[in-house]
């Protein structure tokens, strides 16, 4: 998906993929994404299970009810480019096993997010350089609620340089570091 409005990616199975199982992007030169739904898909053995990259303003992206097994890198990954606004990103009720990081979301310095909700996800693995079950960097207005992150090598949940955040009612089990690690974050609970 290279941008678009009212796009539904639902009920697909992708196995043994050399790159990303499901890839949603708003690369420069294309329209932004609006009302994009990636729901109830199954991805097994891929570099990354589901990737969302925003290089132009986008809104209302939903990633819900997907299963990702044994990615080489990230299970679900999102990245927002500098000076871009992402209105709403909801990552809900997904299940990721294996990989370097089950759930990872990064915004470049200068990007703005109006609301990101990461709720009800299950993840295990997390063996990469960040070693986090859930990694979020440089986002504003973040809710991380009721996620279960088990057998994580490293931190359960990592937030770096985030503002206005709520991390609550999560279950983490790590094998070497803190359950929740905050670095440079302000205005949160």
KEKE-3310 file (N, C-alpha, C; in steps of 0.2 Angstrom, whole numbers, plus 5000, padded with zeros to 4 digits):
npx = (5004:5004:5001:4984:4966:4954:4958:4958:4966:4965:4963:4974:4987:5004:5019:5036:5043:5055:5056:5046:5031:5018:5017:5015:5016:5019:5027:5037:5030:5019:5002:4996:4992:4975:4963:4968:4967:4974:4971:4968:4977:4990:5006:5021:5038:5047:5056:5052:5036:5024:5025:5024:5027:5028:5030:5024:5011:4998:4984:4973:4977:4976:4981:4977:4973:4982:4993:5010:5023:5040:5048:5063:5067:5059:5042:5030:5032:5034:5037:5040:5043:5054:5046:5033:5016:5007:4991:4982:4987:4983:4987:4982:4978:4986:4997:5013:5027:5044:5059:5069:5063:5047:5037:5039:5042:5046:5049:5056:5066:5057:5045:5027:5015:4998:4990:4994:4990:4994:4988:4983:4991:5001:5017:5032:5050:5061:5076:5085:5096:5090:5083:5070:5053:5043:5046:5047:5050:5053:5039:5024:5010:5006:4999:5001:4995:4989:4996:5005:5020:5032:5046:5056:5072:5081:5074:5057:5047:5052:5053:5059:5063:5050:5034:5020:5013:5006:5009:5003:4995:5002:5009:5025:5039:5055:5072:5083:5084:5076:5058:5051:5058:5062:5069:5073:5060:5045:5031:5022:5014)
npy = (4994:5010:5023:5030:5030:5024:5010:4993:4979:4963:4947:4940:4928:4926:4918:4913:4925:4935:4948:4961:4955:4962:4978:4995:5011:5028:5035:5049:5058:5051:5050:5053:5042:5037:5032:5018:5001:4987:4971:4956:4947:4935:4932:4923:4919:4930:4945:4957:4957:4966:4982:4999:5014:5031:5045:5056:5067:5058:5049:5040:5025:5008:4994:4978:4963:4954:4941:4937:4927:4922:4932:4939:4951:4964:4961:4969:4985:5003:5019:5036:5050:5065:5081:5076:5073:5062:5057:5047:5032:5016:5001:4986:4972:4962:4948:4943:4933:4929:4936:4951:4961:4962:4973:4988:5006:5021:5038:5051:5065:5079:5075:5073:5066:5064:5055:5039:5023:5008:4994:4979:4969:4955:4949:4940:4936:4947:4950:4958:4973:4983:4975:4975:4971:4980:4994:5011:5027:5044:5049:5058:5059:5045:5030:5015:5001:4987:4977:4961:4955:4943:4933:4941:4946:4957:4974:4975:4985:4999:5016:5031:5047:5052:5061:5066:5053:5037:5023:5009:4995:4984:4968:4961:4951:4949:4944:4949:4963:4979:4979:4990:5004:5020:5034:5050:5054:5064:5071:5060:5045)
npz = (5000:4995:5001:5002:5004:5015:5016:5017:5023:5025:5033:5027:5023:5024:5021:5024:5018:5010:5013:5020:5027:5027:5021:5023:5017:5016:5006:5000:4987:4985:4990:5007:5020:5025:5036:5036:5038:5045:5048:5056:5050:5045:5048:5044:5047:5041:5036:5042:5051:5050:5043:5045:5037:5038:5028:5023:5029:5039:5044:5056:5057:5059:5067:5070:5078:5072:5068:5071:5067:5071:5065:5056:5060:5066:5073:5072:5066:5066:5058:5058:5048:5049:5053:5050:5052:5062:5064:5071:5078:5080:5089:5092:5101:5095:5091:5093:5091:5093:5084:5084:5090:5096:5095:5089:5088:5080:5079:5070:5075:5077:5071:5073:5083:5086:5093:5099:5102:5111:5114:5123:5116:5113:5116:5113:5114:5107:5105:5100:5097:5104:5112:5117:5122:5119:5110:5110:5103:5103:5102:5104:5116:5120:5123:5132:5136:5145:5139:5136:5138:5137:5141:5137:5131:5138:5140:5145:5142:5133:5133:5124:5125:5124:5126:5136:5141:5145:5154:5158:5168:5162:5158:5161:5158:5160:5155:5160:5161:5166:5169:5164:5155:5155:5146:5145:5145:5147:5156:5160:5166)
capx = (5000:5008:4996:4977:4961:4949:4961:4957:4971:4962:4963:4979:4992:5010:5024:5042:5044:5061:5057:5041:5025:5013:5021:5011:5020:5017:5033:5036:5028:5013:4997:4996:4987:4970:4959:4971:4966:4978:4967:4967:4982:4994:5013:5026:5044:5048:5061:5047:5029:5020:5029:5021:5032:5025:5035:5020:5006:4994:4979:4969:4980:4974:4984:4973:4971:4986:4998:5016:5028:5046:5051:5070:5069:5053:5036:5026:5037:5032:5042:5037:5048:5054:5041:5027:5011:5002:4985:4980:4989:4981:4990:4978:4976:4991:5001:5020:5032:5051:5062:5073:5058:5040:5034:5044:5039:5051:5047:5062:5065:5053:5038:5022:5010:4993:4988:4996:4988:4996:4984:4981:4995:5005:5023:5038:5056:5065:5083:5090:5100:5086:5081:5064:5047:5039:5050:5044:5055:5051:5032:5020:5003:5006:4996:5003:4990:4986:5000:5008:5027:5035:5052:5060:5079:5082:5069:5050:5044:5056:5051:5064:5061:5042:5031:5013:5012:5003:5011:4999:4992:5005:5012:5031:5043:5061:5077:5090:5084:5070:5052:5049:5064:5061:5075:5072:5053:5042:5024:5019:5013)
capy = (5000:5016:5028:5029:5032:5018:5004:4987:4973:4959:4940:4937:4924:4927:4914:4913:4931:4938:4955:4962:4952:4967:4984:5001:5016:5034:5038:5055:5057:5048:5053:5051:5036:5039:5026:5012:4995:4980:4967:4949:4944:4930:4932:4918:4919:4936:4950:4960:4955:4971:4988:5005:5020:5037:5050:5062:5067:5052:5049:5034:5019:5003:4987:4975:4956:4951:4936:4937:4922:4921:4937:4939:4957:4966:4959:4975:4991:5009:5024:5042:5054:5072:5086:5073:5073:5056:5059:5042:5025:5011:4995:4983:4965:4958:4943:4942:4928:4929:4942:4955:4965:4961:4979:4994:5012:5026:5044:5055:5071:5084:5072:5074:5061:5066:5050:5032:5018:5001:4990:4972:4965:4949:4948:4936:4936:4953:4948:4963:4978:4987:4970:4977:4968:4985:5000:5017:5032:5051:5050:5062:5057:5038:5025:5008:4999:4980:4972:4956:4954:4938:4930:4946:4947:4964:4977:4973:4991:5005:5023:5035:5054:5053:5066:5065:5046:5033:5016:5006:4988:4979:4962:4960:4946:4949:4939:4953:4971:4981:4978:4996:5008:5027:5038:5056:5055:5069:5072:5054:5041)
capz = (5000:4994:5002:5000:5009:5016:5013:5021:5022:5030:5032:5022:5025:5021:5024:5021:5014:5010:5016:5025:5026:5025:5021:5022:5017:5013:5004:4997:4980:4986:4995:5014:5022:5029:5037:5034:5043:5044:5053:5056:5045:5048:5044:5047:5044:5036:5039:5047:5050:5047:5044:5043:5037:5036:5025:5022:5034:5038:5050:5057:5055:5063:5066:5075:5078:5068:5071:5067:5070:5069:5060:5058:5064:5070:5072:5070:5066:5063:5058:5056:5046:5052:5051:5048:5058:5061:5068:5076:5076:5085:5088:5096:5101:5090:5094:5090:5094:5090:5081:5088:5094:5094:5094:5089:5084:5081:5076:5069:5078:5073:5069:5078:5084:5090:5097:5098:5107:5110:5119:5122:5112:5117:5112:5116:5110:5109:5106:5096:5100:5109:5117:5121:5119:5116:5110:5107:5103:5101:5101:5109:5117:5119:5128:5132:5141:5145:5135:5139:5135:5140:5139:5133:5133:5139:5143:5143:5138:5133:5130:5124:5122:5123:5130:5137:5140:5150:5153:5164:5168:5157:5161:5158:5161:5156:5157:5161:5162:5169:5165:5160:5155:5152:5145:5142:5144:5152:5157:5160:5172)
cpx = (5005:5004:4989:4972:4956:4952:4960:4962:4969:4962:4968:4984:4998:5015:5030:5044:5051:5062:5051:5035:5020:5017:5016:5016:5017:5023:5032:5035:5021:5008:4998:4991:4981:4965:4961:4970:4970:4975:4967:4971:4986:5001:5018:5032:5045:5053:5057:5040:5025:5024:5024:5026:5028:5030:5031:5014:5000:4989:4975:4972:4979:4977:4981:4972:4976:4991:5004:5021:5034:5049:5059:5071:5062:5046:5031:5031:5033:5037:5039:5043:5048:5049:5034:5022:5007:4997:4984:4983:4987:4984:4987:4977:4980:4995:5007:5024:5038:5053:5066:5069:5051:5037:5038:5041:5044:5048:5054:5061:5062:5046:5034:5017:5004:4990:4991:4994:4990:4993:4982:4985:4999:5011:5028:5044:5060:5072:5088:5093:5096:5084:5075:5058:5043:5044:5047:5048:5052:5044:5029:5013:5002:5003:4998:5000:4988:4990:5003:5015:5031:5041:5056:5067:5080:5076:5062:5047:5050:5053:5057:5062:5054:5039:5023:5012:5009:5005:5008:4996:4995:5008:5019:5035:5050:5066:5084:5090:5077:5064:5050:5055:5062:5067:5073:5065:5050:5035:5021:5018:5013)
cpy = (5006:5022:5027:5031:5026:5012:4998:4981:4968:4951:4937:4932:4925:4923:4914:4918:4933:4945:4956:4958:4957:4974:4990:5007:5022:5038:5044:5054:5054:5051:5050:5045:5039:5033:5020:5006:4989:4976:4960:4945:4939:4930:4927:4918:4925:4941:4954:4958:4960:4978:4994:5011:5026:5043:5056:5061:5061:5052:5042:5028:5014:4997:4983:4967:4952:4946:4936:4932:4922:4926:4937:4946:4959:4962:4964:4981:4997:5014:5030:5047:5061:5076:5083:5073:5066:5057:5053:5035:5021:5004:4990:4976:4960:4953:4942:4938:4928:4936:4946:4960:4964:4967:4985:5000:5018:5032:5048:5062:5076:5082:5073:5069:5064:5061:5043:5028:5011:4998:4983:4967:4960:4949:4944:4936:4942:4951:4953:4968:4982:4981:4971:4973:4973:4991:5006:5023:5039:5052:5054:5058:5049:5035:5018:5005:4991:4976:4967:4954:4949:4935:4935:4946:4954:4968:4975:4979:4996:5011:5028:5042:5055:5058:5064:5057:5043:5026:5013:4999:4984:4974:4961:4955:4946:4945:4943:4960:4972:4980:4984:5001:5014:5031:5044:5058:5060:5069:5065:5051:5034)
cpz = (5000:4995:5000:5006:5009:5014:5019:5019:5027:5028:5027:5026:5021:5025:5020:5016:5015:5013:5021:5022:5023:5026:5019:5022:5014:5010:5000:4990:4980:4991:5002:5015:5026:5030:5034:5039:5040:5049:5051:5051:5049:5044:5048:5043:5038:5040:5044:5046:5046:5048:5041:5043:5034:5034:5023:5028:5033:5044:5050:5054:5060:5062:5071:5073:5073:5072:5067:5071:5067:5064:5061:5061:5068:5068:5069:5071:5063:5063:5055:5054:5049:5049:5049:5054:5056:5066:5073:5073:5082:5084:5094:5095:5096:5094:5090:5094:5090:5088:5086:5092:5092:5092:5094:5085:5085:5077:5076:5073:5074:5070:5075:5078:5088:5095:5095:5104:5106:5116:5118:5118:5117:5112:5116:5111:5112:5110:5103:5100:5105:5114:5121:5118:5116:5116:5107:5108:5100:5099:5106:5110:5116:5125:5127:5138:5140:5140:5139:5135:5139:5137:5134:5136:5133:5142:5141:5139:5139:5129:5130:5121:5120:5128:5130:5136:5146:5149:5159:5163:5162:5161:5157:5161:5157:5159:5159:5163:5165:5165:5161:5161:5152:5152:5142:5141:5149:5151:5156:5166:5170)
residu = (UNK:UNK:UNK:UNK:UNK:UNK:UNK:UNK:UNK:UNK:UNK:UNK:UNK:UNK:UNK:UNK:UNK:UNK:UNK:UNK:UNK:UNK:UNK:UNK:UNK:UNK:UNK:UNK:UNK:UNK:UNK:UNK:UNK:UNK:UNK:UNK:UNK:UNK:UNK:UNK:UNK:UNK:UNK:UNK:UNK:UNK:UNK:UNK:UNK:UNK:UNK:UNK:UNK:UNK:UNK:UNK:UNK:UNK:UNK:UNK:UNK:UNK:UNK:UNK:UNK:UNK:UNK:UNK:UNK:UNK:UNK:UNK:UNK:UNK:UNK:UNK:UNK:UNK:UNK:UNK:UNK:UNK:UNK:UNK:UNK:UNK:UNK:UNK:UNK:UNK:UNK:UNK:UNK:UNK:UNK:UNK:UNK:UNK:UNK:UNK:UNK:UNK:UNK:UNK:UNK:UNK:UNK:UNK:UNK:UNK:UNK:UNK:UNK:UNK:UNK:UNK:UNK:UNK:UNK:UNK:UNK:UNK:UNK:UNK:UNK:UNK:UNK:UNK:UNK:UNK:UNK:UNK:UNK:UNK:UNK:UNK:UNK:UNK:UNK:UNK:UNK:UNK:UNK:UNK:UNK:UNK:UNK:UNK:UNK:UNK:UNK:UNK:UNK:UNK:UNK:UNK:UNK:UNK:UNK:UNK:UNK:UNK:UNK:UNK:UNK:UNK:UNK:UNK:UNK:UNK:UNK:UNK:UNK:UNK:UNK:UNK:UNK:UNK:UNK:UNK:UNK:UNK:UNK:UNK:UNK:UNK:UNK:UNK:UNK)
# end
